[in-house]
Amino acid sequence: MSFIGSSSLWGDQAVARLCEIVMDSNDGMAQQVVENRTDLLDLCSKAELERTDDLGLSLPFLAVYYNQADILRYLHRRGLDLSQPCDPMGFGSPLFYAIALKRSDLINVLYKLGYKVSKSCDSLFNRVPLDYAVRYDDPDTISILITII
């Protein structure tokens, strides 16, 4: 017996139904980040920009993941607080993920936007960015953070 939502019950229409579900849930916001575009994002309210997708991913997280400095600047201009956790677990800020993903150019972007590298960038251990850079043994990031500090 299959679960009622199982694609095996959909028969020949399974692929079409799955594509329909994906398309219905796709609001295009993540694609805007990937493409470093904001025309669709301009149509969204701040609350819509703060929303997460079905996986719990936020636009700030995606901007760091895809290394899109312009999107981070845009989200900051639109009023999003980039010092807050941006992942599904509510653990790390964009600065934390910039360090974890070795996006050193984004560290400077966040700093220039006013986000302090001397403040905690996680919600559990309250560690500062330099602690994580040392933990990840990333000399470039360590150098950037020491220069900023």
C-alpha positions in Angstrom: 0.0 0.0 0.0 1.3 3.4 -0.9 0.9 6.7 0.8 -1.8 8.8 -0.9 0.7 11.4 -2.0 3.1 8.8 -3.4 4.0 9.2 -7.0 3.4 5.5 -7.7 -0.4 6.2 -7.4 -0.1 8.8 -10.1 0.7 6.3 -12.8 1.6 7.8 -16.2 0.9 11.3 -14.8 3.6 11.1 -12.1 6.3 13.2 -13.9 3.7 15.8 -14.9 2.3 16.0 -11.4 5.7 16.3 -9.8 6.7 19.1 -12.2 3.4 20.8 -11.4 4.1 20.7 -7.7 7.6 22.1 -8.2 6.4 24.9 -10.4 3.6 25.8 -8.0 6.0 26.1 -5.1 8.6 28.0 -7.2 8.3 31.7 -6.6 11.4 32.5 -8.5 13.2 34.2 -5.6 16.0 31.7 -5.3 16.5 31.9 -9.0 16.9 35.6 -8.7 19.7 35.1 -6.3 21.5 32.6 -8.5 21.3 34.9 -11.4 22.3 38.0 -9.3 19.1 39.8 -10.4 16.6 41.8 -8.3 13.7 42.6 -10.7 11.4 40.1 -9.2 12.6 40.8 -5.7 11.7 44.5 -6.2 8.1 43.3 -6.4 8.2 41.6 -2.9 7.5 43.1 0.4 10.1 43.0 3.2 8.1 40.2 4.8 8.2 38.2 1.6 12.0 38.7 1.3 12.4 37.4 4.9 10.4 34.2 4.2 12.2 30.9 3.9 11.7 28.3 1.2 10.4 24.8 1.8 13.8 23.7 3.0 14.1 26.6 5.4 16.7 28.5 3.3 16.6 32.2 3.3 17.6 34.7 0.7 20.6 35.9 2.8 21.8 32.3 3.1 21.4 31.7 -0.7 23.3 35.0 -1.4 26.2 33.7 0.6 26.0 30.2 -0.8 26.0 31.5 -4.4 28.6 34.2 -3.5 26.4 37.1 -4.6 27.6 40.2 -2.9 25.2 42.4 -4.8 22.3 40.5 -3.5 23.5 40.9 0.1 23.8 44.6 -0.5 20.3 44.6 -2.0 18.8 42.7 1.0 20.5 45.1 3.4 19.1 48.1 1.5 15.6 46.5 1.7 15.9 46.3 5.5 16.8 42.7 6.2 18.9 42.2 9.3 21.9 40.3 8.1 23.2 39.7 11.6 20.5 37.2 12.3 20.7 33.5 11.7 19.8 32.7 8.0 19.8 28.8 8.0 17.1 26.3 8.7 18.5 25.5 12.1 18.7 29.2 13.2 22.4 28.8 13.9 24.6 31.0 11.8 24.4 34.5 10.4 25.5 35.3 6.8 28.9 36.2 8.3 29.2 32.7 9.8 28.4 31.1 6.4 30.8 33.5 4.6 33.5 32.1 6.8 32.4 28.5 6.6 32.0 28.5 2.8 35.3 30.5 2.4 33.6 33.5 0.8 36.2 36.0 2.0 35.0 38.7 -0.3 31.6 38.6 1.4 33.2 39.2 4.8 34.4 42.7 3.6 30.9 43.4 2.1 29.2 42.6 5.3 31.7 44.6 7.3 31.2 47.6 5.0 27.4 47.3 5.5 28.0 47.7 9.2 28.0 44.1 10.5 30.6 43.8 13.2 33.2 41.1 13.0 33.7 41.4 16.8 30.2 40.2 17.5 28.9 36.6 17.7 28.0 35.1 14.4 26.2 32.1 15.7 23.2 31.5 18.0 24.5 28.6 20.1 28.1 29.1 21.1 28.3 32.9 20.8 31.6 32.7 19.0 33.1 35.6 17.0 34.0 35.2 13.3 37.8 34.9 14.1 37.1 31.9 16.2 35.5 30.1 13.3 38.2 31.2 10.8 40.9 29.7 13.2 38.8 26.6 13.6 38.5 26.1 9.8 42.2 26.9 9.5 41.6 29.4 6.8 44.6 31.8 6.6 43.0 34.2 4.1 39.9 34.7 6.2 42.1 35.0 9.4 44.1 37.7 7.7 41.0 39.6 6.5 39.4 39.5 10.0 42.6 40.6 11.8 42.9 43.5 9.3 39.3 44.5 9.9 39.7 44.2 13.7 
